[in-house]
């Protein structure tokens, strides 16, 4: 084989390696973007659920305090 053939083969192998590297990089970027999108989607839902739970607990506490005051009036 001549040096030109070896250079052509080496150039082809380098091109394939570079393409494979770019494909892997793009896949990693897509997965990262997907994770960020899902996180941004569920963040407001989590806050709303937390606020709802806190409001419900406060309501229950108030009902129990009112029931307690009705049963044991202050003197």
N, C-alpha and C positions, 0 to 999 in steps of 0.2 A: 504494500500500500504506500501511496505517496504521502508526503507531509500534508498536501492539500486535502486529501481524503480524511486524514486523521483530524485536521483542523475543522473540517465540515462536520464530522461526527461529534467532536468536542463542542462545537458551537450549537449543534442540535440538542445535545444533552444539557448544556447550560440553559438553552431556551426553554426546554421542558421543565427543568428545575425551577427556573424563574416563574413560569406560568403556574406551576403547582404551588409555589410559595404565595403568589398573589391570590390564588383560589382559596387557600387556607386562611389567609388574612381576611378576605372578604367574608368567609363563613363565620369567623370569629366576630367580626364587626356586626354581622346580621344577628347573631345570637345575643350579643351585648345590647343591641338596639331593641330586640324583642324583650329582654329582661327589663330594660329601662321602661319600656312601654307598659308592661304588665304592672310594674311597681307604681308607675304614675296613675294607672287605672284604679288600683286597689287602695291607694293611700287615702283618697277622700272617703271611700266606703268604710275603711277602718276608723277614721275620725268620727264619721257619722254614727257608727255602731257604738263607739266609746261614749259619745255624747248622749246617745239614747239610753245606754245602760246607766250612766250617771244620773240622768234625769229620772229614770224609773226608780232607782234606789233612793233618791231624794224624796220622791213622792211617797214611797213606802215608809220611809222614816217619819215623814210628816203625819201620815195616817196613824202610825203607831203612837206618836207623841200625842195626837189629838185623842185617840182612844184611851191612852193612859191618863190624860188630864180629865177626861169625862168620868172615868172609873174612880180616880182618886182626886177629888177636887181639893185645891189649895185652901188652907185655913187661914 
